[in-house]
Amino acid sequence: MVRCVSVGDVKIGGGAPVSVQTMGKLPLRRENTEALLSEMRELKTLGCRLIRFAVPDEESLEPLRIICAAAVMPVVADIHFDYRLALGAVKAGVAKIRINPGNIGGEERVAAVLQACADAGVPIRVGINGGSLPVHLRELDKVSAALEAAGEEADILEKYGFRNAVFSLKLSDPQKTVEANRRFRKQWDYPLHIGVTEAGPLIPSVIRSTLAFSTLLNEGIGETVRVSVSGSCRDEVMCGIEILRACGKGGGPRLVSCPKCGRARFDSDNRFAAQVQELLYRCDKPITVAVMGCEVNGPLEAADADIGLTGAGNAILFYKKGRLYKKTDKANALSLLTEEIEKF
C-alpha cells in the first residue's frame, strides 16, 4: 500500500481518491492577490483540490501569506535554489512545499528545511523534471537519470528521517514518463504526483497526458495529477477531471454530445454544449446528460442518458430516464435543462 500524505484536508495516497491540482499562472504579487483568490474559488467549484504557486523571491512571501490565510484549498509553494524561501513559505502557512533538496545548497540548509517542515507538519513534494536533471546524471538516458535523481533525493530525506513526502517524475515524453513512474513504484512507497512536463498547448497536452495517465492509473500508479497546459488553470483542471473520469477514477456528471454535422437542427457542439458542460462541472451528482443535434442518432443517445435533449425540426425533445416527456424550443432549452439537473 502506498503511504498516505496529508496536504491540508486533502489525502494523497493510502487509498484516497486521485486528486486534481493545478499551478497558478499569475506571479505572486500584492496586486494579484484578489485575482488569485477569486480564481481559486472558481477552480474549487470545478473540482480542483490543490493549487501550487511559484515562489521565486522574498517579495513573493507576503502575498503568499495573504493567500494562505484566505485560501479555499491547500496551497503549495514551488521553491528552487534558496532554502530561505522554503523556510519563509512554511511560516507563511503553506500546506506543502515543492522542492528538490539537492538544489538548495549544502546539507546544513537541507536539514534546516526538513526540520521546519517536520515541525509544522508540512509535507514535501520532490519534483524530478526532465528539463532540470542534475548535471552529473545527464549522460544517462532520461528515464534512468530521473530514477537516479529520485533515489538521491529519497536518500537525503531518509537520512534525516523525513518520510512525509510525495514524489513526481515528469518527462516531456509520455512513454518515458510511464516507464519512470513504473520503475519508481517498484522501489518506493511514496505517493506519486503524475504529469507530463512541458506538454504543450491544449490539444497536444490532453493527448500526451491522457496517454500517460490512463496507462499509469489503470496500473494503480498515481495518487494526484496535474495536466500541464500552455493555457489556463481552468483548462488544466477540467482536463484532469475528464481524464480521471474516463479512467474510472472519478465520479460525478458526464456529458455526451454529438460532433455536429450538416443535418444538425440544434447547435450542440459550440455555445450550448459549453454552457451545459459548465453546469455539470459545478455539479457533483452522478448524472449523464446528452446533448444531440438531430433526429438520426439523437433520440436513442438522449434516451440512454439520465437527461437528454435532441433537435428535431424546430423543436427540442427532452428525455428523462429514457422517456420522451417534453418538447420545447431553442430559446428555453438551457433553462429547462438547468432545472432538470437541479432536481435530479
Contacts in CASP RR format, 6 or more apart in sequence:
PFRMAT RR
TARGET T0000
AUTHOR 0000-0000-0000
METHOD contacts of the structure
MODEL  1
MVRCVSVGDVKIGGGAPVSVQTMGKLPLRRENTEALLSEMRELKTLGCRL
IRFAVPDEESLEPLRIICAAAVMPVVADIHFDYRLALGAVKAGVAKIRIN
PGNIGGEERVAAVLQACADAGVPIRVGINGGSLPVHLRELDKVSAALEAA
GEEADILEKYGFRNAVFSLKLSDPQKTVEANRRFRKQWDYPLHIGVTEAG
PLIPSVIRSTLAFSTLLNEGIGETVRVSVSGSCRDEVMCGIEILRACGKG
GGPRLVSCPKCGRARFDSDNRFAAQVQELLYRCDKPITVAVMGCEVNGPL
EAADADIGLTGAGNAILFYKKGRLYKKTDKANALSLLTEEIEKF
1 14 0 8 1.000
1 15 0 8 1.000
1 189 0 8 1.000
2 13 0 8 1.000
2 14 0 8 1.000
2 15 0 8 1.000
2 189 0 8 1.000
2 190 0 8 1.000
2 191 0 8 1.000
2 192 0 8 1.000
2 223 0 8 1.000
3 13 0 8 1.000
3 14 0 8 1.000
3 163 0 8 1.000
3 189 0 8 1.000
3 190 0 8 1.000
3 191 0 8 1.000
4 11 0 8 1.000
4 12 0 8 1.000
4 13 0 8 1.000
4 14 0 8 1.000
4 15 0 8 1.000
4 16 0 8 1.000
4 191 0 8 1.000
5 11 0 8 1.000
5 12 0 8 1.000
5 13 0 8 1.000
5 123 0 8 1.000
5 164 0 8 1.000
5 165 0 8 1.000
5 166 0 8 1.000
5 190 0 8 1.000
5 191 0 8 1.000
6 12 0 8 1.000
6 123 0 8 1.000
7 50 0 8 1.000
7 74 0 8 1.000
7 76 0 8 1.000
7 95 0 8 1.000
7 96 0 8 1.000
7 123 0 8 1.000
7 166 0 8 1.000
8 74 0 8 1.000
8 95 0 8 1.000
8 96 0 8 1.000
9 74 0 8 1.000
10 16 0 8 1.000
10 19 0 8 1.000
10 49 0 8 1.000
10 50 0 8 1.000
10 73 0 8 1.000
10 74 0 8 1.000
10 95 0 8 1.000
12 19 0 8 1.000
12 166 0 8 1.000
12 191 0 8 1.000
12 193 0 8 1.000
12 223 0 8 1.000
12 224 0 8 1.000
13 191 0 8 1.000
13 223 0 8 1.000
14 191 0 8 1.000
14 223 0 8 1.000
15 223 0 8 1.000
16 223 0 8 1.000
17 249 0 8 1.000
17 250 0 8 1.000
18 217 0 8 1.000
18 222 0 8 1.000
18 223 0 8 1.000
18 224 0 8 1.000
18 225 0 8 1.000
18 244 0 8 1.000
18 249 0 8 1.000
18 250 0 8 1.000
19 49 0 8 1.000
19 50 0 8 1.000
19 223 0 8 1.000
19 224 0 8 1.000
19 225 0 8 1.000
20 47 0 8 1.000
20 48 0 8 1.000
20 49 0 8 1.000
20 224 0 8 1.000
20 225 0 8 1.000
20 226 0 8 1.000
20 237 0 8 1.000
20 240 0 8 1.000
20 241 0 8 1.000
20 244 0 8 1.000
21 48 0 8 1.000
21 49 0 8 1.000
21 50 0 8 1.000
21 51 0 8 1.000
21 52 0 8 1.000
21 76 0 8 1.000
21 193 0 8 1.000
21 224 0 8 1.000
21 225 0 8 1.000
21 226 0 8 1.000
22 43 0 8 1.000
22 48 0 8 1.000
22 50 0 8 1.000
22 51 0 8 1.000
22 52 0 8 1.000
22 226 0 8 1.000
22 233 0 8 1.000
22 236 0 8 1.000
22 237 0 8 1.000
23 51 0 8 1.000
23 52 0 8 1.000
23 53 0 8 1.000
23 54 0 8 1.000
23 78 0 8 1.000
23 226 0 8 1.000
23 228 0 8 1.000
23 233 0 8 1.000
23 236 0 8 1.000
24 36 0 8 1.000
24 39 0 8 1.000
24 51 0 8 1.000
24 52 0 8 1.000
24 53 0 8 1.000
24 54 0 8 1.000
24 233 0 8 1.000
25 231 0 8 1.000
25 232 0 8 1.000
25 233 0 8 1.000
26 32 0 8 1.000
26 35 0 8 1.000
26 36 0 8 1.000
26 39 0 8 1.000
27 54 0 8 1.000
27 56 0 8 1.000
27 60 0 8 1.000
28 36 0 8 1.000
28 53 0 8 1.000
28 54 0 8 1.000
28 55 0 8 1.000
28 60 0 8 1.000
28 63 0 8 1.000
28 64 0 8 1.000
28 67 0 8 1.000
29 59 0 8 1.000
29 60 0 8 1.000
29 63 0 8 1.000
30 62 0 8 1.000
30 63 0 8 1.000
30 66 0 8 1.000
32 63 0 8 1.000
33 63 0 8 1.000
33 66 0 8 1.000
33 67 0 8 1.000
36 53 0 8 1.000
36 63 0 8 1.000
36 67 0 8 1.000
37 67 0 8 1.000
37 70 0 8 1.000
37 71 0 8 1.000
37 72 0 8 1.000
39 233 0 8 1.000
40 48 0 8 1.000
40 51 0 8 1.000
40 67 0 8 1.000
40 71 0 8 1.000
40 72 0 8 1.000
40 73 0 8 1.000
41 72 0 8 1.000
42 234 0 8 1.000
43 51 0 8 1.000
43 73 0 8 1.000
43 233 0 8 1.000
43 234 0 8 1.000
43 237 0 8 1.000
44 72 0 8 1.000
44 73 0 8 1.000
45 281 0 8 1.000
45 282 0 8 1.000
46 234 0 8 1.000
46 237 0 8 1.000
46 238 0 8 1.000
46 241 0 8 1.000
46 281 0 8 1.000
46 282 0 8 1.000
47 237 0 8 1.000
47 241 0 8 1.000
47 281 0 8 1.000
48 73 0 8 1.000
48 233 0 8 1.000
48 237 0 8 1.000
49 73 0 8 1.000
49 74 0 8 1.000
49 224 0 8 1.000
50 73 0 8 1.000
50 74 0 8 1.000
50 75 0 8 1.000
50 76 0 8 1.000
50 95 0 8 1.000
50 96 0 8 1.000
50 224 0 8 1.000
51 71 0 8 1.000
51 73 0 8 1.000
51 74 0 8 1.000
51 75 0 8 1.000
51 76 0 8 1.000
51 233 0 8 1.000
52 75 0 8 1.000
52 76 0 8 1.000
52 77 0 8 1.000
52 78 0 8 1.000
52 98 0 8 1.000
53 60 0 8 1.000
53 64 0 8 1.000
53 67 0 8 1.000
53 75 0 8 1.000
53 76 0 8 1.000
53 77 0 8 1.000
53 78 0 8 1.000
54 60 0 8 1.000
54 78 0 8 1.000
55 61 0 8 1.000
55 64 0 8 1.000
55 77 0 8 1.000
55 78 0 8 1.000
55 79 0 8 1.000
55 85 0 8 1.000
55 89 0 8 1.000
56 80 0 8 1.000
56 85 0 8 1.000
57 85 0 8 1.000
58 84 0 8 1.000
58 85 0 8 1.000
60 85 0 8 1.000
61 85 0 8 1.000
61 88 0 8 1.000
61 89 0 8 1.000
61 92 0 8 1.000
64 75 0 8 1.000
64 77 0 8 1.000
64 89 0 8 1.000
64 92 0 8 1.000
64 94 0 8 1.000
65 91 0 8 1.000
65 92 0 8 1.000
65 93 0 8 1.000
67 75 0 8 1.000
68 75 0 8 1.000
68 92 0 8 1.000
68 93 0 8 1.000
68 94 0 8 1.000
68 95 0 8 1.000
69 93 0 8 1.000
74 95 0 8 1.000
74 96 0 8 1.000
75 93 0 8 1.000
75 94 0 8 1.000
75 95 0 8 1.000
76 94 0 8 1.000
76 95 0 8 1.000
76 96 0 8 1.000
76 97 0 8 1.000
76 98 0 8 1.000
76 125 0 8 1.000
77 85 0 8 1.000
77 86 0 8 1.000
77 89 0 8 1.000
77 92 0 8 1.000
77 94 0 8 1.000
77 96 0 8 1.000
77 97 0 8 1.000
77 98 0 8 1.000
78 97 0 8 1.000
78 98 0 8 1.000
79 85 0 8 1.000
79 86 0 8 1.000
79 89 0 8 1.000
79 97 0 8 1.000
79 98 0 8 1.000
79 99 0 8 1.000
79 104 0 8 1.000
80 99 0 8 1.000
80 100 0 8 1.000
80 103 0 8 1.000
80 104 0 8 1.000
81 103 0 8 1.000
81 104 0 8 1.000
82 104 0 8 1.000
83 104 0 8 1.000
83 105 0 8 1.000
83 109 0 8 1.000
83 110 0 8 1.000
83 112 0 8 1.000
83 113 0 8 1.000
86 97 0 8 1.000
86 99 0 8 1.000
86 104 0 8 1.000
86 113 0 8 1.000
86 116 0 8 1.000
86 117 0 8 1.000
87 112 0 8 1.000
87 113 0 8 1.000
87 116 0 8 1.000
89 97 0 8 1.000
90 97 0 8 1.000
90 116 0 8 1.000
90 117 0 8 1.000
90 120 0 8 1.000
90 122 0 8 1.000
93 120 0 8 1.000
93 122 0 8 1.000
94 122 0 8 1.000
95 122 0 8 1.000
96 122 0 8 1.000
96 123 0 8 1.000
96 124 0 8 1.000
96 125 0 8 1.000
96 166 0 8 1.000
97 113 0 8 1.000
97 117 0 8 1.000
97 122 0 8 1.000
97 124 0 8 1.000
97 125 0 8 1.000
98 124 0 8 1.000
98 125 0 8 1.000
98 127 0 8 1.000
99 113 0 8 1.000
99 124 0 8 1.000
99 125 0 8 1.000
99 126 0 8 1.000
99 127 0 8 1.000
100 126 0 8 1.000
100 127 0 8 1.000
100 128 0 8 1.000
100 132 0 8 1.000
100 153 0 8 1.000
101 110 0 8 1.000
101 113 0 8 1.000
101 114 0 8 1.000
101 126 0 8 1.000
101 153 0 8 1.000
101 156 0 8 1.000
101 157 0 8 1.000
102 110 0 8 1.000
102 134 0 8 1.000
102 152 0 8 1.000
102 153 0 8 1.000
102 156 0 8 1.000
103 132 0 8 1.000
104 110 0 8 1.000
104 113 0 8 1.000
110 156 0 8 1.000
110 160 0 8 1.000
111 160 0 8 1.000
114 124 0 8 1.000
114 157 0 8 1.000
114 160 0 8 1.000
114 162 0 8 1.000
115 160 0 8 1.000
116 122 0 8 1.000
117 123 0 8 1.000
117 124 0 8 1.000
117 162 0 8 1.000
117 164 0 8 1.000
118 162 0 8 1.000
118 164 0 8 1.000
121 164 0 8 1.000
122 164 0 8 1.000
123 164 0 8 1.000
123 165 0 8 1.000
123 166 0 8 1.000
124 157 0 8 1.000
124 162 0 8 1.000
124 164 0 8 1.000
124 165 0 8 1.000
124 166 0 8 1.000
125 165 0 8 1.000
125 166 0 8 1.000
125 167 0 8 1.000
125 168 0 8 1.000
125 193 0 8 1.000
126 150 0 8 1.000
126 153 0 8 1.000
126 154 0 8 1.000
126 157 0 8 1.000
126 165 0 8 1.000
126 166 0 8 1.000
126 167 0 8 1.000
126 168 0 8 1.000
127 153 0 8 1.000
127 167 0 8 1.000
127 168 0 8 1.000
127 169 0 8 1.000
127 170 0 8 1.000
127 193 0 8 1.000
128 146 0 8 1.000
128 149 0 8 1.000
128 150 0 8 1.000
128 153 0 8 1.000
128 167 0 8 1.000
128 168 0 8 1.000
128 169 0 8 1.000
128 170 0 8 1.000
128 180 0 8 1.000
129 170 0 8 1.000
129 171 0 8 1.000
129 197 0 8 1.000
130 142 0 8 1.000
130 145 0 8 1.000
130 146 0 8 1.000
130 170 0 8 1.000
130 171 0 8 1.000
130 172 0 8 1.000
130 197 0 8 1.000
131 172 0 8 1.000
131 197 0 8 1.000
131 198 0 8 1.000
133 142 0 8 1.000
133 145 0 8 1.000
133 146 0 8 1.000
133 149 0 8 1.000
134 145 0 8 1.000
134 149 0 8 1.000
134 152 0 8 1.000
137 144 0 8 1.000
137 145 0 8 1.000
137 148 0 8 1.000
137 149 0 8 1.000
138 145 0 8 1.000
140 148 0 8 1.000
142 171 0 8 1.000
142 173 0 8 1.000
142 176 0 8 1.000
142 180 0 8 1.000
143 171 0 8 1.000
143 176 0 8 1.000
143 179 0 8 1.000
143 180 0 8 1.000
143 183 0 8 1.000
146 169 0 8 1.000
146 171 0 8 1.000
146 180 0 8 1.000
147 169 0 8 1.000
147 180 0 8 1.000
147 183 0 8 1.000
147 184 0 8 1.000
147 187 0 8 1.000
150 167 0 8 1.000
150 169 0 8 1.000
150 184 0 8 1.000
150 188 0 8 1.000
151 187 0 8 1.000
151 188 0 8 1.000
153 167 0 8 1.000
154 167 0 8 1.000
154 188 0 8 1.000
154 190 0 8 1.000
157 163 0 8 1.000
157 165 0 8 1.000
163 190 0 8 1.000
165 190 0 8 1.000
166 190 0 8 1.000
166 191 0 8 1.000
166 192 0 8 1.000
166 193 0 8 1.000
166 223 0 8 1.000
166 224 0 8 1.000
167 184 0 8 1.000
167 188 0 8 1.000
167 190 0 8 1.000
167 191 0 8 1.000
167 192 0 8 1.000
167 193 0 8 1.000
168 192 0 8 1.000
168 193 0 8 1.000
168 194 0 8 1.000
168 195 0 8 1.000
169 177 0 8 1.000
169 180 0 8 1.000
169 181 0 8 1.000
169 184 0 8 1.000
169 192 0 8 1.000
170 177 0 8 1.000
170 194 0 8 1.000
170 195 0 8 1.000
170 196 0 8 1.000
170 197 0 8 1.000
170 228 0 8 1.000
171 177 0 8 1.000
171 180 0 8 1.000
171 196 0 8 1.000
171 197 0 8 1.000
172 196 0 8 1.000
172 197 0 8 1.000
172 198 0 8 1.000
172 199 0 8 1.000
173 196 0 8 1.000
174 196 0 8 1.000
174 208 0 8 1.000
174 209 0 8 1.000
174 211 0 8 1.000
174 212 0 8 1.000
175 211 0 8 1.000
175 212 0 8 1.000
177 194 0 8 1.000
177 195 0 8 1.000
177 196 0 8 1.000
177 197 0 8 1.000
177 212 0 8 1.000
178 212 0 8 1.000
178 215 0 8 1.000
178 216 0 8 1.000
181 192 0 8 1.000
181 194 0 8 1.000
181 216 0 8 1.000
181 221 0 8 1.000
181 222 0 8 1.000
182 216 0 8 1.000
182 219 0 8 1.000
182 221 0 8 1.000
184 192 0 8 1.000
185 192 0 8 1.000
185 221 0 8 1.000
191 222 0 8 1.000
191 223 0 8 1.000
191 224 0 8 1.000
192 221 0 8 1.000
192 222 0 8 1.000
192 223 0 8 1.000
192 224 0 8 1.000
193 222 0 8 1.000
193 223 0 8 1.000
193 224 0 8 1.000
193 225 0 8 1.000
193 226 0 8 1.000
194 212 0 8 1.000
194 213 0 8 1.000
194 216 0 8 1.000
194 217 0 8 1.000
194 221 0 8 1.000
194 222 0 8 1.000
194 224 0 8 1.000
194 225 0 8 1.000
195 209 0 8 1.000
195 212 0 8 1.000
195 213 0 8 1.000
195 225 0 8 1.000
195 226 0 8 1.000
195 227 0 8 1.000
195 228 0 8 1.000
196 205 0 8 1.000
196 208 0 8 1.000
196 209 0 8 1.000
196 212 0 8 1.000
196 228 0 8 1.000
197 228 0 8 1.000
198 228 0 8 1.000
199 205 0 8 1.000
199 208 0 8 1.000
199 209 0 8 1.000
199 227 0 8 1.000
199 228 0 8 1.000
199 229 0 8 1.000
200 208 0 8 1.000
200 228 0 8 1.000
200 229 0 8 1.000
200 230 0 8 1.000
201 229 0 8 1.000
201 230 0 8 1.000
201 231 0 8 1.000
202 229 0 8 1.000
202 230 0 8 1.000
202 231 0 8 1.000
202 235 0 8 1.000
202 239 0 8 1.000
205 227 0 8 1.000
205 228 0 8 1.000
205 229 0 8 1.000
205 230 0 8 1.000
205 239 0 8 1.000
206 227 0 8 1.000
206 229 0 8 1.000
206 239 0 8 1.000
206 243 0 8 1.000
209 227 0 8 1.000
209 228 0 8 1.000
209 239 0 8 1.000
209 240 0 8 1.000
209 243 0 8 1.000
210 243 0 8 1.000
210 246 0 8 1.000
213 225 0 8 1.000
213 240 0 8 1.000
213 243 0 8 1.000
213 244 0 8 1.000
213 247 0 8 1.000
214 243 0 8 1.000
214 246 0 8 1.000
214 247 0 8 1.000
216 222 0 8 1.000
217 244 0 8 1.000
217 247 0 8 1.000
217 249 0 8 1.000
218 247 0 8 1.000
225 240 0 8 1.000
225 243 0 8 1.000
225 244 0 8 1.000
226 236 0 8 1.000
226 240 0 8 1.000
227 235 0 8 1.000
227 236 0 8 1.000
227 239 0 8 1.000
227 240 0 8 1.000
227 243 0 8 1.000
228 236 0 8 1.000
229 235 0 8 1.000
229 236 0 8 1.000
229 239 0 8 1.000
238 281 0 8 1.000
241 250 0 8 1.000
241 281 0 8 1.000
244 250 0 8 1.000
244 251 0 8 1.000
245 251 0 8 1.000
245 252 0 8 1.000
245 254 0 8 1.000
251 286 0 8 1.000
252 283 0 8 1.000
252 284 0 8 1.000
252 285 0 8 1.000
252 286 0 8 1.000
252 287 0 8 1.000
253 280 0 8 1.000
253 281 0 8 1.000
253 283 0 8 1.000
253 284 0 8 1.000
253 285 0 8 1.000
253 286 0 8 1.000
253 287 0 8 1.000
253 288 0 8 1.000
253 289 0 8 1.000
254 280 0 8 1.000
254 287 0 8 1.000
254 288 0 8 1.000
254 289 0 8 1.000
255 273 0 8 1.000
255 276 0 8 1.000
255 277 0 8 1.000
255 280 0 8 1.000
255 288 0 8 1.000
255 289 0 8 1.000
255 290 0 8 1.000
255 291 0 8 1.000
256 288 0 8 1.000
256 289 0 8 1.000
256 290 0 8 1.000
256 291 0 8 1.000
256 292 0 8 1.000
256 301 0 8 1.000
256 305 0 8 1.000
257 268 0 8 1.000
257 269 0 8 1.000
257 273 0 8 1.000
257 276 0 8 1.000
257 290 0 8 1.000
257 291 0 8 1.000
257 292 0 8 1.000
258 264 0 8 1.000
258 268 0 8 1.000
258 269 0 8 1.000
258 291 0 8 1.000
258 292 0 8 1.000
258 293 0 8 1.000
258 294 0 8 1.000
258 297 0 8 1.000
258 298 0 8 1.000
258 301 0 8 1.000
259 269 0 8 1.000
260 267 0 8 1.000
260 268 0 8 1.000
260 269 0 8 1.000
260 270 0 8 1.000
260 293 0 8 1.000
261 294 0 8 1.000
263 293 0 8 1.000
263 294 0 8 1.000
263 296 0 8 1.000
264 293 0 8 1.000
264 294 0 8 1.000
264 311 0 8 1.000
265 293 0 8 1.000
265 294 0 8 1.000
265 295 0 8 1.000
265 311 0 8 1.000
265 312 0 8 1.000
265 313 0 8 1.000
265 314 0 8 1.000
266 272 0 8 1.000
266 292 0 8 1.000
266 293 0 8 1.000
266 294 0 8 1.000
266 310 0 8 1.000
266 311 0 8 1.000
266 316 0 8 1.000
266 330 0 8 1.000
266 333 0 8 1.000
267 273 0 8 1.000
267 293 0 8 1.000
268 291 0 8 1.000
268 292 0 8 1.000
268 293 0 8 1.000
268 311 0 8 1.000
272 291 0 8 1.000
272 333 0 8 1.000
272 334 0 8 1.000
273 291 0 8 1.000
275 334 0 8 1.000
276 289 0 8 1.000
276 291 0 8 1.000
276 334 0 8 1.000
276 337 0 8 1.000
279 337 0 8 1.000
279 338 0 8 1.000
279 341 0 8 1.000
280 287 0 8 1.000
280 289 0 8 1.000
280 341 0 8 1.000
283 341 0 8 1.000
285 341 0 8 1.000
285 344 0 8 1.000
287 306 0 8 1.000
287 307 0 8 1.000
287 341 0 8 1.000
287 344 0 8 1.000
288 304 0 8 1.000
288 305 0 8 1.000
288 306 0 8 1.000
288 307 0 8 1.000
289 305 0 8 1.000
289 306 0 8 1.000
289 307 0 8 1.000
289 308 0 8 1.000
289 337 0 8 1.000
289 341 0 8 1.000
290 298 0 8 1.000
290 301 0 8 1.000
290 302 0 8 1.000
290 304 0 8 1.000
290 305 0 8 1.000
290 307 0 8 1.000
290 308 0 8 1.000
290 309 0 8 1.000
290 310 0 8 1.000
290 319 0 8 1.000
291 308 0 8 1.000
291 309 0 8 1.000
291 310 0 8 1.000
292 298 0 8 1.000
292 299 0 8 1.000
292 301 0 8 1.000
292 302 0 8 1.000
292 308 0 8 1.000
292 309 0 8 1.000
292 310 0 8 1.000
292 311 0 8 1.000
293 310 0 8 1.000
293 311 0 8 1.000
294 310 0 8 1.000
294 311 0 8 1.000
294 312 0 8 1.000
295 310 0 8 1.000
295 311 0 8 1.000
295 312 0 8 1.000
295 313 0 8 1.000
298 310 0 8 1.000
298 311 0 8 1.000
299 310 0 8 1.000
299 312 0 8 1.000
299 317 0 8 1.000
299 319 0 8 1.000
299 324 0 8 1.000
301 308 0 8 1.000
301 310 0 8 1.000
302 308 0 8 1.000
302 309 0 8 1.000
302 310 0 8 1.000
302 317 0 8 1.000
302 319 0 8 1.000
302 322 0 8 1.000
303 319 0 8 1.000
303 322 0 8 1.000
303 323 0 8 1.000
303 324 0 8 1.000
304 322 0 8 1.000
305 319 0 8 1.000
305 322 0 8 1.000
306 320 0 8 1.000
306 321 0 8 1.000
306 344 0 8 1.000
307 318 0 8 1.000
307 319 0 8 1.000
307 320 0 8 1.000
307 337 0 8 1.000
307 340 0 8 1.000
307 341 0 8 1.000
307 344 0 8 1.000
308 318 0 8 1.000
308 319 0 8 1.000
308 320 0 8 1.000
309 316 0 8 1.000
309 317 0 8 1.000
309 318 0 8 1.000
309 319 0 8 1.000
309 333 0 8 1.000
309 337 0 8 1.000
310 316 0 8 1.000
310 317 0 8 1.000
310 319 0 8 1.000
311 317 0 8 1.000
314 329 0 8 1.000
315 327 0 8 1.000
315 328 0 8 1.000
315 329 0 8 1.000
316 327 0 8 1.000
316 328 0 8 1.000
316 329 0 8 1.000
316 330 0 8 1.000
316 333 0 8 1.000
317 324 0 8 1.000
317 326 0 8 1.000
317 327 0 8 1.000
318 324 0 8 1.000
318 325 0 8 1.000
318 326 0 8 1.000
318 327 0 8 1.000
318 328 0 8 1.000
318 336 0 8 1.000
318 337 0 8 1.000
318 340 0 8 1.000
319 325 0 8 1.000
320 340 0 8 1.000
326 336 0 8 1.000
328 336 0 8 1.000
END
